[in-house]
Amino acid sequence: AMEKALIALSFKEAEVNLCTRYFANNFGKSRFHHVKHFVNNLLTVAEAEKALIEQEILNDFSRQCKSLYLTAELTPGFIELIQSLPGEKYVASGSEQGELREVFRARGLEQYFDGIYGSPTAKTILLENILKEKSNSNAVMVGDAVSDFEASVANGIDFFCYLPYSNVTDTMQSLSQEYDFTILMHWPTLPSNNQV
């Protein structure tokens, strides 16, 4: 989606490749972070046009993401897992919050979560706010990006990496070896009595 948004604005192939490589390597950070970095550091854009180009990239990317989010298949076993987990569940995502909530509503997924939060607020802050609101440090972060791991470390909670669809599998495996967090290759099947 990001590559298509950049190509639509007729940027050079080399610049598009730099942007998509940065995007993949920093997956999980907000699109606002990425696009600002592209316009300020990787793309040839006149100073007077930067704000307009940022907005055009964001708008096109948002349209494409929404379409993809509405049609993408759910990760196998996810619904069964989320239904079997005790306690409150939240989403803290790099995706834009309004768009994320709209898609979750449209797909009937909001019913599984006590709150859905996204960018432009950073995941570390989203997680901090959730933990403060609940006054509970008995939490775990499940994610597939470096920013998910960093948010969990910054907030002093455990982290599990769900690897099958990660854009940074090698990086996450290296971090797992260094920091000893669990890698999941599929969602676990929990006992029916909700004992975790």
C-alpha positions as CSV (number, residue, x, y, z in Angstrom):
1,A,0.0,0.0,0.0
2,M,2.8,2.4,0.8
3,E,4.7,1.6,-2.3
4,K,1.5,2.2,-4.4
5,A,0.9,5.5,-2.7
6,L,4.5,6.7,-3.5
7,I,4.4,5.5,-7.1
8,A,1.1,7.3,-7.6
9,L,3.0,10.6,-6.9
10,S,5.6,9.7,-9.5
11,F,8.6,9.5,-7.2
12,K,11.7,7.8,-8.7
13,E,12.0,4.0,-8.3
14,A,15.2,4.4,-6.2
15,E,13.5,6.8,-3.8
16,V,10.4,4.5,-3.5
17,N,12.7,1.6,-2.8
18,L,14.5,3.5,0.0
19,C,11.1,4.4,1.5
20,T,9.6,0.9,1.4
21,R,12.8,-0.6,2.8
22,Y,12.7,1.9,5.7
23,F,9.0,1.2,6.2
24,A,9.5,-2.6,6.4
25,N,12.5,-2.3,8.7
26,N,10.5,0.1,11.0
27,F,7.2,-1.7,10.7
28,G,4.9,-1.1,13.6
29,K,5.7,2.6,13.9
30,S,2.9,5.0,12.9
31,R,2.4,6.0,9.3
32,F,2.8,9.6,10.4
33,H,6.3,8.8,11.5
34,H,7.2,7.1,8.3
35,V,5.7,9.6,5.9
36,K,7.4,12.5,7.7
37,H,10.7,10.7,7.5
38,F,10.2,10.0,3.8
39,V,9.4,13.6,3.0
40,N,12.2,15.0,5.1
41,N,15.0,12.5,4.4
42,L,14.4,10.1,1.5
43,L,12.3,11.9,-1.1
44,T,13.1,14.9,-3.3
45,V,10.4,17.3,-2.3
46,A,10.5,21.1,-2.3
47,E,10.2,22.6,1.1
48,A,7.0,24.5,0.2
49,E,5.4,21.2,-0.9
50,K,6.3,19.0,2.0
51,A,3.0,19.4,4.0
52,L,0.9,18.8,0.9
53,I,2.9,15.7,-0.2
54,E,2.8,14.3,3.3
55,Q,-1.0,14.6,3.3
56,E,-1.4,13.1,-0.2
57,I,0.7,10.1,0.8
58,L,-1.2,9.6,4.0
59,N,-4.6,9.9,2.3
60,D,-3.7,7.4,-0.4
61,F,-2.1,5.0,2.0
62,S,-5.2,5.3,4.3
63,R,-7.6,4.5,1.5
64,Q,-5.6,1.4,0.5
65,C,-5.1,0.2,4.1
66,K,-8.8,0.5,4.8
67,S,-9.6,-1.6,1.8
68,L,-7.0,-4.2,2.7
69,Y,-8.1,-4.3,6.3
70,L,-11.7,-4.9,5.4
71,T,-10.9,-7.8,3.1
72,A,-7.9,-9.5,4.7
73,E,-8.4,-13.0,6.2
74,L,-8.1,-13.2,10.0
75,T,-5.1,-15.0,11.3
76,P,-6.0,-18.7,11.8
77,G,-7.0,-19.5,15.4
78,F,-7.2,-15.9,16.5
79,I,-10.9,-15.7,17.3
80,E,-10.7,-18.9,19.3
81,L,-7.7,-17.6,21.2
82,I,-9.1,-14.2,22.0
83,Q,-12.4,-15.7,23.2
84,S,-10.5,-18.1,25.5
85,L,-8.3,-15.5,27.2
86,P,-9.4,-14.2,30.6
87,G,-9.1,-10.6,31.5
88,E,-9.4,-7.4,29.6
89,K,-7.9,-7.1,26.1
90,Y,-6.8,-4.0,24.2
91,V,-5.3,-3.0,20.9
92,A,-2.3,-0.7,20.8
93,S,-1.4,-0.3,17.2
94,G,0.7,1.8,14.8
95,S,-2.4,2.0,12.5
96,E,-4.4,5.2,12.6
97,Q,-6.8,5.1,15.5
98,G,-10.0,6.3,13.8
99,E,-9.5,4.0,10.8
100,L,-8.6,1.1,13.1
101,R,-11.8,1.5,15.1
102,E,-13.9,1.8,12.0
103,V,-12.5,-1.4,10.5
104,F,-12.9,-3.3,13.8
105,R,-16.5,-2.2,14.0
106,A,-17.2,-3.1,10.3
107,R,-15.7,-6.6,10.8
108,G,-17.3,-7.3,14.1
109,L,-14.0,-7.5,15.9
110,E,-14.5,-4.7,18.4
111,Q,-16.6,-7.0,20.6
112,Y,-13.4,-8.8,21.6
113,F,-11.6,-5.8,23.0
114,D,-12.1,-3.4,25.9
115,G,-10.3,-0.6,24.0
116,I,-8.8,0.0,20.5
117,Y,-6.0,2.6,20.3
118,G,-3.7,3.7,17.5
119,S,-1.6,6.3,16.0
120,P,-0.6,9.1,15.9
121,T,0.1,8.3,19.6
122,A,3.2,6.1,20.0
123,K,2.6,2.5,21.2
124,T,4.8,3.1,24.2
125,I,2.4,5.9,25.3
126,L,-0.7,3.9,24.4
127,L,0.4,1.0,26.5
128,E,1.4,3.3,29.3
129,N,-2.1,4.9,29.3
130,I,-3.8,1.5,29.3
131,L,-1.8,0.3,32.2
132,K,-2.3,3.6,34.2
133,E,-6.1,3.4,33.5
134,K,-6.3,-0.1,34.9
135,S,-3.6,0.3,37.6
136,N,-2.4,-3.1,36.7
137,S,1.0,-4.3,35.8
138,N,-0.2,-7.9,35.3
139,A,-0.2,-7.6,31.5
140,V,1.5,-8.9,28.4
141,M,2.0,-7.4,25.0
142,V,1.6,-9.6,21.9
143,G,3.0,-8.2,18.7
144,D,5.1,-8.7,15.6
145,A,7.2,-5.5,15.4
146,V,10.2,-4.0,17.1
147,S,8.0,-1.1,18.3
148,D,5.7,-3.7,20.1
149,F,8.7,-5.1,21.9
150,E,10.1,-1.7,22.8
151,A,6.7,-0.6,24.1
152,S,6.5,-3.7,26.4
153,V,10.1,-3.1,27.7
154,A,9.4,0.6,28.3
155,N,6.3,-0.3,30.3
156,G,7.9,-3.3,32.2
157,I,5.6,-6.0,30.9
158,D,6.2,-9.3,29.2
159,F,6.3,-9.6,25.5
160,F,5.3,-12.4,23.1
161,C,6.2,-12.2,19.4
162,Y,3.7,-13.6,16.9
163,L,6.1,-14.2,14.0
164,P,4.2,-15.7,11.0
165,Y,3.2,-12.4,9.4
166,S,5.9,-10.2,10.7
167,N,7.8,-7.9,8.3
168,V,10.9,-8.2,10.4
169,T,11.2,-11.9,11.3
170,D,15.0,-12.0,11.4
171,T,15.2,-8.9,13.6
172,M,12.5,-10.3,16.0
173,Q,14.3,-13.7,16.2
174,S,17.6,-11.9,17.0
175,L,15.9,-9.8,19.7
176,S,14.2,-13.0,21.1
177,Q,17.6,-14.6,21.5
178,E,19.1,-11.5,23.1
179,Y,16.2,-10.6,25.4
180,D,14.7,-14.1,25.9
181,F,11.0,-13.4,24.9
182,T,8.8,-16.1,23.5
183,I,8.2,-16.5,19.8
184,L,4.8,-17.8,18.7
185,M,4.5,-19.5,15.3
186,H,0.8,-20.1,15.8
187,W,-1.8,-19.1,18.3
188,P,-1.8,-21.5,21.3
189,T,-4.8,-23.6,22.1
190,L,-5.9,-22.8,25.7
191,P,-7.7,-25.2,28.0
192,S,-11.5,-24.7,28.0
193,N,-11.6,-23.9,31.7
194,N,-9.6,-20.6,31.0
195,Q,-6.7,-21.7,33.2
196,V,-3.6,-19.8,31.9
